Amino acid sequence: MENIAKIFNKLKTIFSVQSVIGAVIGMMGGFIYYLKVGCATGACPIKSNPWLMLLWGGLIGGLIGDIFTKKTKTKT
């Protein structure tokens, strides 16, 4: 159980809560975009695949969520 706590603490230092929430919202947005807009012909490599739209939506959402993370300054 201690190993799981160590892993969770390590992930908390890498990913902020805001970026994870942003990634989840972005994934939902990417899937909704796929459903509503998508690509009718199938010639669009990204928009015609729901998994790639989830990936891109999550990436963009995570980056936007990371903007709102308060960074701490370190002394050198």
Secondary structure by P-SEA (a helix, b strand, c coil): caaaaaaaaaaaaaccaaaaaaaaaaaaaaaaaaaccccccccccccccaaaaaaaaaaaaaaaaaaabbbbbbcc
